[in-house]
Amino acid sequence: MPNIKEQLSDERAEKQRWEAETLKPVTDRHPERKQSFEGVSLEPVERLYTGADTEEIDPRSDIGLPGEYPYTRGIHPTGYRGKLWTMRQFAGFSSPEETNARFKYLMEQGQTGLSVAYDLPALMGLDADSPLSEGEVGKCGVAVSSLADFEVLFDGIDLEEVTVSQTINAPAWIFLAFYLVVAEKQGADFTKISGTLQNDILKEYIAQKEWVYPIRPAMKLVIDTFEYCKDNVPRYNPISVSGYHIREAGATALQELAFTLRDGVEYVQYGIDRGMDVDEFVPRLSFFFNAHNDFFEEIAKYRAARIVWARTMKERFGAKSERTMKLRFHTQTAGVSLTVQQPLINIARVAIQALAGVLGGTQSLHTDAYDEALALPTDEAALIALRTQQIIAEETGVANTVDPLGGSYYIESLTQKMVEGCFDYFDKIDGFGGMVEAIEAGFPQREIQESAYQYQKAVERKEQTIVGVNKYVMEQEISKTDILKIDESVRDHQLERLERTKSTRDNGAVANALERLQQGAKAGENLMPATIDAVKAYATVEEICVALRDVYGVYEEPAF
């Protein structure tokens, strides 16, 4: 039998023969649509991929089998045959009462995990009564200022039985305290509570730009949550390292992959520097990726993520546990890809993106609603988004086999290219001294700005098609879409509860709790216990943030 080198030589020769004998006569008569083909990341795509494009890949060590290192084909041997991904639809709008009702509605329709969107004031560490909150209360998510709001938000929802993901970053440690205090009041066993806190402050400085403190004290608060959860809430994921927002800001698929995983590496290093063992805390770290329009590129990105993380944990940090090396991730379809024009066609975009997430092996999935380019989703749009996942799970057959695209010349070639490009970025970031130093120097920010600029130019030149925007445009839109409108009265409602909370609480206890929090910050202590005490006293989000601002200062982004 021929050896591998002989087989590859034969494949290259066969491809050349095909190009001369079969392809050329056709393209001479009927030229291809354009000279070069590029994906969403503006990377060239070859006409045909063969075994010659995967000659550097060792099927055993680089691809392997499901559930085995380096987990290219998935972290579970049975894929989705044992358990489907968690269908975790993002929800949160208006008042805690409204969002609580939406949660219960989605759970009745078969949703298997909750995911909370908070409003802009909450994301920035502000209360509803702050002058800076004017016009934003309850608009892009649910309004929460104190434990009183959080108690209403999860009224009638057993936190021991349901997993909850919280999309909150700068004041994330406060919202973890809210969650734990409500769970304690329900009588929940902390060893059984599971859920995820986004808590990824690095991507805020890179992409989303919602921060409270300078980078280094903000990182300290993140590691406080790692340490506290490791010792007290062992099944809870204290961070979801988020590439989603990096991609939404204009990054390519490779940049999303590289910057997200390198953020993860930074958190691991800071945790080790705190004195934690890599195999003790890293298994509870999770990730959050975007699912964009370039179907095969996205699948390759997820497969590459598992390889890079496994190798990095093993080779860079000396991890011994398989759980440390197994990358777990949530996926959300690309909000930035949704169009105001012809909004109903967003349903097709979302379905294709969701399918890429599933074929890439995601552990949980959010599908965007078709109307989200216009407003927060209506009940009907949210239900269609959930049903999209259920159709993929129950009707398409894609969950019947593990990693069905494994072994594809194109997929394996793309995966390897992603892996190599990711490690190249790691080397560049390590050259700055780490991700914190790279962010301070503006490196990832500039890379993303340039990619976003080049993509927009390609759209304007119509080299990248956006259906309904720069091609197949309709003067008469397909439909008039009803949108969810948040009544301005929500602010009044929230102010009433906030005023009632402040007037009925023990304000002396609040002042003492905030003083202890400040003293703990000055002493470099883990601030979770003091924050929990402040939350129990009904100190508000802004009061807690301001107390630490006096110690940590504020962050102002330099011009890059």
C-alpha positions in Angstrom: 0.0 0.0 0.0 1.3 3.5 -0.7 2.5 5.6 2.3 1.0 8.9 3.3 3.5 11.0 1.3 2.8 9.0 -1.8 -1.0 9.4 -1.2 -0.7 13.2 -0.9 1.5 13.4 -4.0 -1.1 11.4 -5.9 -3.9 13.7 -4.6 -2.0 16.8 -5.7 -1.4 15.3 -9.1 -5.1 14.2 -9.3 -6.2 17.8 -8.5 -3.9 19.2 -11.2 -5.3 16.7 -13.7 -8.9 17.6 -12.7 -8.1 21.4 -13.0 -6.7 20.8 -16.5 -9.2 18.2 -17.9 -12.5 18.9 -16.1 -12.4 22.4 -14.7 -10.6 24.5 -17.4 -13.0 23.6 -20.3 -15.9 24.7 -18.1 -14.4 28.0 -16.8 -13.3 28.9 -20.3 -16.9 28.7 -21.5 -18.5 29.9 -18.3 -16.2 32.1 -16.1 -16.9 32.0 -12.4 -19.0 34.7 -10.8 -15.9 36.6 -9.5 -12.2 36.4 -9.5 -11.8 35.7 -5.8 -14.2 34.4 -3.1 -14.0 35.5 0.5 -15.9 34.8 3.6 -17.2 37.2 6.2 -13.7 37.6 7.7 -12.4 38.6 4.2 -10.2 35.5 4.1 -9.8 33.9 0.7 -11.6 30.6 0.1 -10.2 28.0 -2.3 -12.3 26.5 -5.0 -11.7 22.9 -3.9 -10.1 21.3 -0.8 -8.5 17.8 -0.9 -6.4 15.7 1.3 -3.4 17.7 0.2 -4.8 20.7 2.2 -4.7 18.6 5.4 -1.2 17.1 5.0 0.1 18.8 8.1 -2.7 17.4 10.2 -2.2 14.2 12.2 -5.6 12.5 12.4 -4.8 10.9 15.7 -3.1 13.8 17.6 -4.8 16.8 15.9 -8.3 15.5 15.4 -8.7 12.5 17.6 -12.1 11.2 18.8 -15.0 12.8 20.7 -14.3 13.1 24.4 -10.6 12.7 24.0 -7.7 15.2 24.0 -7.5 17.7 22.3 -11.3 17.6 22.1 -11.4 18.8 18.4 -14.5 16.7 17.9 -16.2 17.7 21.1 -15.8 17.3 24.9 -18.5 14.6 25.2 -18.1 11.1 23.7 -21.8 11.0 22.9 -22.2 14.5 21.6 -25.9 15.4 21.7 -27.1 11.8 21.8 -26.8 11.9 25.6 -28.1 15.4 26.2 -29.1 18.3 23.9 -27.6 21.7 24.4 -29.2 24.0 26.9 -31.7 26.3 25.1 -31.0 29.5 27.0 -32.9 32.4 25.5 -31.6 35.9 26.5 -34.4 37.8 28.2 -34.7 40.9 30.3 -36.6 44.2 29.8 -38.6 46.8 31.6 -39.3 46.1 35.3 -38.4 42.9 37.2 -42.1 42.0 37.2 -42.3 42.1 33.4 -39.1 40.0 33.0 -40.2 37.5 35.6 -43.4 37.0 33.6 -41.3 36.5 30.4 -39.0 34.0 32.1 -42.0 31.9 33.2 -43.6 32.1 29.7 -40.4 30.9 28.0 -40.0 28.1 30.5 -43.6 27.0 29.8 -42.6 26.8 26.1 -39.7 24.5 26.7 -36.8 26.7 27.4 -34.3 24.9 29.6 -32.2 27.7 31.1 -32.6 31.4 31.9 -30.4 34.2 30.7 -30.8 37.7 32.1 -30.2 40.9 30.2 -29.8 44.0 32.4 -30.4 47.6 31.4 -27.6 50.1 30.7 -27.7 51.8 34.2 -27.1 48.4 35.8 -24.3 47.5 33.4 -22.6 50.8 34.3 -23.1 50.4 38.1 -25.8 53.0 38.3 -29.2 53.1 40.1 -32.5 53.9 38.5 -32.5 57.3 40.2 -29.1 58.4 39.0 -29.3 61.5 36.6 -27.1 59.5 34.2 -29.9 56.8 34.0 -32.4 59.2 32.6 -34.1 57.6 29.5 -32.3 54.3 29.9 -34.2 52.6 32.8 -35.5 49.2 31.6 -34.8 49.9 27.9 -32.1 47.4 26.9 -32.7 45.0 29.7 -34.3 44.7 33.1 -33.8 47.4 35.7 -32.2 46.3 38.9 -30.9 48.6 41.6 -31.1 46.6 44.8 -31.9 43.2 46.3 -35.5 44.3 46.4 -35.6 44.3 42.6 -33.8 41.0 42.4 -36.3 39.3 44.8 -39.1 40.3 42.4 -37.1 39.2 39.3 -36.8 35.6 40.6 -40.0 35.3 42.5 -41.4 31.8 42.1 -38.3 30.6 40.2 -36.4 27.9 42.1 -32.7 28.8 41.8 -31.7 25.3 42.9 -33.6 23.8 40.0 -32.9 26.2 37.1 -29.5 27.4 35.7 -29.3 31.2 35.2 -26.8 33.1 33.1 -26.3 36.8 34.1 -25.0 39.2 31.5 -23.3 41.6 33.8 -19.6 42.6 33.9 -18.3 45.7 35.6 -20.5 45.3 38.8 -20.7 41.5 38.3 -19.6 40.6 41.8 -22.6 42.6 43.2 -25.0 40.6 41.0 -23.5 37.4 42.2 -24.1 38.5 45.7 -27.8 39.3 44.8 -28.1 35.9 43.3 -26.7 34.1 46.3 -28.7 36.1 48.8 -32.0 35.3 47.0 -31.0 31.6 46.7 -30.2 31.6 50.5 -33.6 33.1 51.2 -35.2 30.3 49.1 -33.4 27.8 51.3 -31.2 26.6 48.4 -28.2 24.4 48.9 -25.2 26.3 47.6 -23.5 23.0 46.6 -26.4 22.4 44.2 -26.7 25.9 42.7 -25.5 26.2 39.1 -25.4 29.1 36.6 -23.0 31.5 35.0 -21.9 35.0 35.6 -20.5 36.8 32.5 -18.1 38.8 34.6 -15.6 39.3 31.7 -14.1 42.7 32.3 -11.3 42.5 29.8 -13.7 42.4 26.8 -15.3 45.6 28.2 -12.0 47.5 27.7 -11.5 45.8 24.3 -15.0 46.1 22.8 -18.1 46.8 24.8 -16.8 49.8 26.8 -18.9 49.4 29.9 -16.6 49.8 32.9 -16.4 51.3 36.4 -12.8 50.9 37.6 -9.3 50.8 36.1 -8.3 47.5 34.7 -6.2 46.1 37.5 -8.6 46.6 40.5 -11.4 45.4 38.1 -9.4 42.2 37.5 -9.0 41.8 41.3 -12.8 41.8 41.7 -13.1 39.1 39.1 -10.6 36.8 40.8 -12.4 37.4 44.1 -15.5 35.8 42.6 -13.4 32.8 41.3 -12.0 32.3 44.8 -15.3 32.7 46.6 -17.2 30.3 44.2 -14.5 27.7 44.4 -14.8 27.5 48.1 -18.6 28.1 48.5 -20.6 27.5 45.3 -18.6 24.7 43.6 -21.0 24.1 40.7 -21.3 27.8 39.7 -19.4 29.2 36.7 -18.0 32.6 38.0 -17.1 33.8 34.4 -18.1 33.4 30.8 -15.2 34.7 28.8 -16.9 36.5 26.0 -15.9 36.7 22.4 -19.4 37.6 21.4 -19.0 41.4 22.0 -15.5 41.4 20.4 -17.1 40.0 17.3 -20.0 42.4 17.4 -17.5 45.3 17.5 -16.1 44.2 14.1 -13.5 41.5 14.8 -12.9 38.7 12.4 -13.6 35.1 13.4 -9.9 34.6 14.1 -9.6 37.7 16.2 -12.7 36.7 18.2 -11.2 33.3 18.8 -7.7 34.6 19.7 -8.6 37.6 21.9 -11.3 35.6 23.8 -9.0 32.6 24.5 -6.1 34.9 25.5 -8.5 36.8 27.8 -9.2 33.4 29.3 -5.4 32.7 29.7 -5.1 36.0 31.5 -7.8 35.1 34.0 -6.2 31.8 34.6 -2.8 33.4 35.3 -4.3 35.9 37.7 -6.1 33.1 39.5 -2.8 31.2 39.8 -1.1 34.3 41.0 -3.8 34.5 43.7 -2.6 31.1 44.9 -5.3 28.9 43.4 -4.5 25.5 41.7 -5.3 25.4 38.0 -7.2 22.1 38.3 -9.3 23.5 41.1 -10.8 26.6 39.5 -10.4 26.5 35.8 -13.0 23.7 35.2 -15.6 26.3 36.2 -14.5 28.8 33.6 -16.8 28.9 30.5 -16.8 30.8 27.2 -19.2 32.6 25.1 -18.9 32.9 21.3 -20.7 34.5 18.4 -22.3 32.6 15.6 -22.0 34.7 12.4 -23.0 34.2 8.8 -20.0 32.3 7.5 -21.2 28.8 8.2 -18.1 26.7 7.8 -15.7 29.3 9.3 -17.8 29.5 12.5 -17.8 25.7 12.9 -14.0 25.6 12.4 -13.7 28.4 15.0 -15.4 26.3 17.7 -13.4 23.2 16.9 -10.2 25.3 17.0 -11.2 26.8 20.3 -11.3 23.4 22.0 -7.8 22.5 20.6 -6.2 25.7 21.6 -7.6 25.7 25.1 -6.7 22.1 25.7 -3.2 22.5 24.5 -2.7 25.8 26.4 -4.0 24.4 29.7 -1.8 21.3 29.4 1.4 22.7 28.0 1.4 26.3 29.4 -0.2 25.7 32.8 0.6 22.0 33.4 -3.1 21.0 34.0 -3.6 17.4 34.9 -7.4 17.2 35.0 -9.3 16.5 31.8 -12.0 18.9 33.1 -9.5 21.7 33.1 -8.6 21.1 29.4 -12.2 20.8 28.2 -13.5 24.1 26.9 -17.2 24.6 27.5 -19.0 27.4 25.7 -22.3 29.1 25.0 -23.2 30.5 21.6 -25.4 33.4 20.5 -26.4 34.2 17.0 -24.9 37.4 15.6 -27.0 40.4 16.6 -24.9 42.6 14.4 -26.0 40.6 11.3 -29.7 41.3 11.8 -31.1 43.9 9.5 -33.8 46.5 10.0 -34.6 46.1 6.3 -36.9 43.1 5.6 -36.7 42.0 9.3 -38.5 38.6 8.7 -35.6 37.3 6.7 -33.6 37.5 9.9 -35.3 34.2 10.8 -33.3 32.5 8.1 -30.1 34.1 9.2 -30.6 33.0 12.8 -31.4 29.4 11.8 -28.3 29.1 9.8 -26.1 30.6 12.5 -27.7 28.4 15.1 -27.0 25.4 13.0 -23.3 26.3 12.9 -23.3 26.6 16.7 -24.8 23.1 17.0 -22.5 21.5 14.4 -19.6 23.2 16.2 -20.6 21.5 19.5 -21.9 24.3 21.6 -23.1 23.5 25.2 -25.9 26.1 25.2 -27.4 28.4 22.6 -29.3 31.6 22.3 -31.1 32.4 19.1 -31.8 36.0 18.3 -35.3 37.1 17.6 -36.0 38.5 14.1 -37.0 41.9 15.4 -33.9 42.6 17.6 -32.5 45.1 15.1 -35.6 47.2 15.9 -36.1 46.7 19.6 -36.1 44.1 22.3 -38.1 41.0 21.2 -41.8 40.6 21.4 -43.2 37.4 22.9 -44.0 36.1 19.4 -40.5 36.8 18.1 -38.9 35.3 21.2 -41.0 32.2 20.7 -40.0 31.8 17.0 -36.4 32.1 18.1 -36.9 29.3 20.6 -38.8 27.1 18.2 -35.8 27.5 15.7 -33.6 25.7 18.2 -36.3 23.1 18.8 -36.6 22.4 15.1 -32.8 22.0 14.8 -32.8 19.6 17.8 -35.9 17.5 17.0 -36.4 17.6 13.2 -33.1 17.9 11.3 -31.2 14.8 12.5 -28.0 16.8 13.2 -28.0 15.7 16.8 -27.9 12.0 15.9 -24.2 11.7 15.3 -21.1 13.3 16.9 -19.3 16.0 15.0 -20.8 15.1 11.6 -18.4 17.4 9.7 -15.3 15.9 11.2 -12.9 14.7 8.5 -14.1 17.2 5.9 -11.1 18.5 4.0 -12.4 22.0 4.2 -13.4 22.0 7.8 -10.2 20.4 9.0 -8.1 22.8 6.9 -10.0 25.8 8.3 -9.7 24.5 11.8 -5.9 24.1 11.6 -5.6 27.6 10.1 -7.6 29.0 13.0 -5.4 27.1 15.5 -2.2 28.5 13.9 -3.5 32.0 13.7 -4.7 31.9 17.3 -1.3 30.9 18.6 0.3 33.6 16.4 -1.9 36.2 18.2 -0.9 34.7 21.6 2.7 35.3 20.8 2.0 38.9 19.9 0.1 39.5 23.1 2.7 37.7 25.2 5.2 40.1 23.7 3.3 43.0 25.5 3.6 41.1 28.7 0.0 39.8 28.8 -3.5 40.8 27.8 -3.8 43.5 30.4 -0.7 45.2 29.0 -1.8 44.7 25.4 -5.1 46.4 26.2 -3.4 49.2 27.9 -1.3 49.6 24.7 -4.4 49.5 22.6 -3.4 46.4 20.5 -6.6 44.4 20.3 -8.7 47.6 20.0 -6.7 48.7 16.9 -6.8 45.3 15.4 -10.6 45.2 15.7 -11.0 48.8 14.4 -9.0 47.9 11.2 -11.0 44.7 10.6 -14.4 46.6 11.1 -13.2 49.3 8.7 -12.1 46.8 6.0 -15.4 44.9 6.2 -17.5 48.0 5.9 -15.5 49.0 2.8 -16.2 45.6 1.3 -19.9 46.0 2.0 -20.0 49.5 0.4 -18.2 48.1 -2.6 -20.7 45.3 -2.7 -18.0 42.7 -2.4 -19.8 41.4 0.7 -23.5 41.0 0.2 -26.1 41.8 2.8 -29.4 40.7 1.5 -32.0 43.5 1.7 -29.3 46.2 2.4 -26.9 46.3 -0.6 -28.6 43.6 -2.8 -32.2 42.6 -3.3 -33.4 45.9 -1.8 -37.1 46.5 -1.7 -38.7 49.9 -1.5 -41.8 48.3 0.0 -40.7 46.3 3.1 -42.0 42.7 3.4 -44.1 43.5 6.5 -44.8 46.1 9.1 -43.2 44.6 12.2 -44.8 45.2 15.6 -42.1 46.0 18.1 -41.9 45.9 21.9 -42.1 49.4 23.3 -40.9 50.1 26.9 -43.2 52.5 28.5 -41.5 55.5 30.2 -43.5 54.7 33.3 -41.1 51.9 34.1 -38.7 54.5 35.6 -41.4 55.8 37.8 -42.2 52.3 38.9 -38.5 51.5 39.7 -38.0 54.9 41.5 -41.0 54.1 43.8 -39.5 50.7 44.8 -36.0 52.2 45.2 -37.4 55.1 47.4 -39.4 52.6 49.4 -36.3 50.4 49.9 -34.2 53.2 51.1 -36.8 54.5 53.5 -37.5 51.1 55.1 -34.0 49.7 55.4 -31.7 50.2 58.3 -29.5 53.0 56.9 -27.1 52.7 59.8 -26.5 49.1 58.8 -26.0 50.1 55.2 -23.4 52.7 56.1 -21.5 50.2 58.3 -21.6 47.6 55.6 -20.2 50.1 53.0 -17.5 51.2 55.5 -16.4 47.5 56.0 -16.4 47.1 52.2 -14.1 50.1 51.8 -11.8 48.9 54.5 -11.6 45.4 52.9 -10.7 47.0 49.6 -7.9 49.0 51.2 -6.6 45.8 52.9 -6.7 43.8 49.7 -9.2 41.3 51.1 -11.6 39.2 49.0 -14.7 41.5 48.8 -17.4 38.9 48.2 -18.3 38.4 51.9 -18.4 42.1 52.6 -20.5 42.7 49.4 -23.0 40.0 50.5 -23.4 41.7 53.8 -24.0 45.1 52.0 -26.5 43.4 49.7 -28.4 41.9 52.7 -28.6 45.3 54.2 -30.2 46.5 50.9 -27.3 48.7 49.8 -27.8 49.6 46.1 -25.6 48.8 43.1 -24.5 52.4 42.8 -23.8 52.8 46.5 -21.6 49.8 46.5 -19.8 50.9 43.3 -19.2 54.5 44.7 -17.9 53.1 47.9 -15.1 51.3 46.0 -14.6 54.1 43.6 -13.1 56.1 46.5 -10.5 53.3 46.8 -10.0 52.1 43.2 -10.6 55.3 41.2 -12.2 55.5 37.8 -11.2 54.4 34.3 -10.8 56.8 31.4 -9.9 55.2 28.1 -6.9 56.7 26.5 -6.9 57.7 22.8 -5.3 55.0 20.7 
